[in-house]
């Protein structure tokens, strides 16, 4: 057996373990509160879709046996994303793997489902800050925001620190 072949056989288990370790794994819903403001993959079973009057949809990923107080994670999808998300009812009784940034609302964790790609490892849809879009214009030289405790300079906001 050649040296190259022997070396390959010796290194193969290490390469396989390294590839498995680098693959991002999904967490379960009750682990999401430990990952606030981080982009993670969450594996969850969708029990039902709850539709709010304003067009917001919630994927209920807590078992019907779980009380509302003990349910610490949900998936929310806003009406503005309906086209890019598709029919959420098709997710009922399915186990999903959703990637997104974990946020908190009243002590519960959530991920915003804004794009179908999030269910396949893709990123959330980018939504520009409406305040920035409204106030910033290249044509009229508008500023992106008003610096209340600073001044706008060439490289952004310069803050004024006041002595105590």
C-alpha positions as CSV (number, residue, x, y, z in Angstrom):
1,X,0.0,0.0,0.0
2,X,1.4,3.4,-0.9
3,X,2.1,6.1,1.7
4,X,-0.5,8.4,0.2
5,X,-3.2,5.7,0.5
6,X,-2.2,4.9,4.1
7,X,-2.2,8.6,5.1
8,X,-5.6,9.0,3.5
9,X,-7.0,6.1,5.5
10,X,-5.5,7.4,8.7
11,X,-6.9,11.0,8.2
12,X,-10.3,10.0,6.9
13,X,-12.0,9.7,10.4
14,X,-10.6,13.1,11.5
15,X,-11.9,14.8,8.3
16,X,-15.3,13.2,8.7
17,X,-15.6,14.3,12.4
18,X,-14.4,17.8,11.5
19,X,-17.1,18.1,8.8
20,X,-19.8,16.9,11.2
21,X,-18.7,19.4,13.9
22,X,-18.7,22.3,11.5
23,X,-22.2,21.6,10.3
24,X,-24.6,23.8,12.2
25,X,-27.2,21.9,14.2
26,X,-30.6,23.1,15.2
27,X,-31.7,23.7,18.7
28,X,-35.1,22.9,20.2
29,X,-37.6,25.6,21.2
30,X,-37.0,25.5,24.9
31,X,-33.3,26.4,24.3
32,X,-34.0,29.6,22.3
33,X,-34.1,32.0,25.3
34,X,-30.3,31.3,25.7
35,X,-29.7,32.5,22.1
36,X,-31.3,36.0,22.1
37,X,-30.2,38.2,19.2
38,X,-28.3,35.3,17.6
39,X,-29.1,33.6,14.2
40,X,-29.9,30.0,14.9
41,X,-31.7,27.0,13.4
42,X,-34.7,25.8,15.5
43,X,-36.3,22.4,15.0
44,X,-40.0,22.6,16.0
45,X,-43.3,20.8,15.3
46,X,-46.1,23.1,14.1
47,X,-49.3,22.2,15.8
48,X,-51.4,25.0,14.3
49,X,-51.4,28.4,12.7
50,X,-53.1,31.2,14.6
51,X,-54.3,34.2,12.5
52,X,-54.6,37.6,14.2
53,X,-57.1,40.2,13.0
54,X,-54.3,42.4,11.7
55,X,-53.0,39.7,9.3
56,X,-50.1,38.5,11.5
57,X,-49.8,34.7,11.7
58,X,-48.3,32.7,14.6
59,X,-47.0,29.2,14.2
60,X,-47.9,27.4,17.5
61,X,-45.0,25.1,18.2
62,X,-46.0,24.1,21.7
63,X,-48.0,21.0,22.3
64,X,-51.7,21.5,23.1
65,X,-50.8,19.9,26.5
66,X,-48.4,22.8,27.2
67,X,-50.0,25.8,29.0
68,X,-49.5,29.3,27.5
69,X,-47.3,30.2,30.5
70,X,-45.0,27.3,29.8
71,X,-44.7,28.0,26.1
72,X,-41.6,30.0,25.6
73,X,-41.1,30.1,21.8
74,X,-43.2,30.9,18.8
75,X,-42.8,31.8,15.1
76,X,-44.4,34.9,13.8
77,X,-45.1,35.9,10.2
78,X,-46.3,39.4,9.2
79,X,-48.9,40.1,6.5
80,X,-46.3,42.0,4.4
81,X,-44.4,38.8,4.0
82,X,-47.3,36.6,2.8
83,X,-46.1,36.3,-0.8
84,X,-42.5,35.3,0.2
85,X,-43.7,32.9,2.9
86,X,-46.5,31.1,1.1
87,X,-49.4,29.1,2.6
88,X,-48.5,28.6,6.3
89,X,-51.3,26.0,6.7
90,X,-49.1,23.5,4.8
91,X,-46.7,23.5,7.8
92,X,-49.3,22.2,10.2
93,X,-48.4,18.8,11.6
94,X,-44.9,19.2,10.1
95,X,-41.6,19.4,11.9
96,X,-39.8,22.4,10.5
97,X,-36.2,23.7,10.7
98,X,-36.3,27.4,10.7
99,X,-33.3,29.7,10.6
100,X,-33.6,33.2,12.0
101,X,-32.6,35.7,14.7
102,X,-34.1,35.0,18.1
103,X,-36.0,38.0,19.6
104,X,-37.9,38.3,22.9
105,X,-41.4,39.5,23.4
106,X,-42.8,39.6,26.9
107,X,-40.3,37.0,28.1
108,X,-40.9,34.6,25.2
109,X,-38.5,33.9,22.4
110,X,-39.6,34.2,18.7
111,X,-38.3,34.1,15.2
112,X,-39.8,36.1,12.4
113,X,-40.6,33.9,9.4
114,X,-40.3,36.4,6.5
115,X,-39.1,34.1,3.7
116,X,-39.7,30.5,2.7
117,X,-35.9,30.1,2.4
118,X,-35.6,30.2,6.2
119,X,-37.2,26.8,6.3
120,X,-34.3,25.5,4.2
121,X,-31.4,27.1,5.9
122,X,-31.7,30.5,4.2
123,X,-31.7,33.9,5.7
124,X,-34.5,36.2,6.8
125,X,-35.8,38.7,4.3
126,X,-34.2,42.1,4.7
127,X,-36.7,44.9,5.7
128,X,-35.2,48.3,5.7
129,X,-35.9,50.6,8.6
130,X,-38.9,52.7,7.4
131,X,-37.6,55.7,9.3
132,X,-34.3,55.6,7.5
133,X,-35.9,55.1,4.1
134,X,-38.3,58.0,4.7
135,X,-35.7,60.5,5.9
136,X,-32.7,59.6,3.8
137,X,-32.4,60.6,0.2
138,X,-29.4,60.9,-2.0
139,X,-31.1,63.4,-4.2
140,X,-31.8,65.9,-1.4
141,X,-28.8,65.2,0.8
142,X,-31.0,64.1,3.7
143,X,-29.4,62.6,6.7
144,X,-30.1,59.0,7.7
145,X,-31.1,60.1,11.2
146,X,-31.0,63.1,13.5
147,X,-28.2,62.9,16.1
148,X,-29.9,64.3,19.2
149,X,-26.8,64.1,21.4
150,X,-24.2,64.5,18.6
151,X,-23.5,66.0,15.3
152,X,-23.2,64.4,11.9
153,X,-19.7,64.3,10.5
154,X,-18.0,62.7,7.5
155,X,-17.8,59.3,9.2
156,X,-21.1,59.3,11.0
157,X,-22.3,60.6,14.3
158,X,-19.9,62.3,16.6
159,X,-21.2,62.2,20.2
160,X,-20.7,64.9,22.7
161,X,-19.9,63.6,26.1
162,X,-20.9,65.7,29.0
163,X,-18.9,65.7,32.2
164,X,-20.6,64.5,35.4
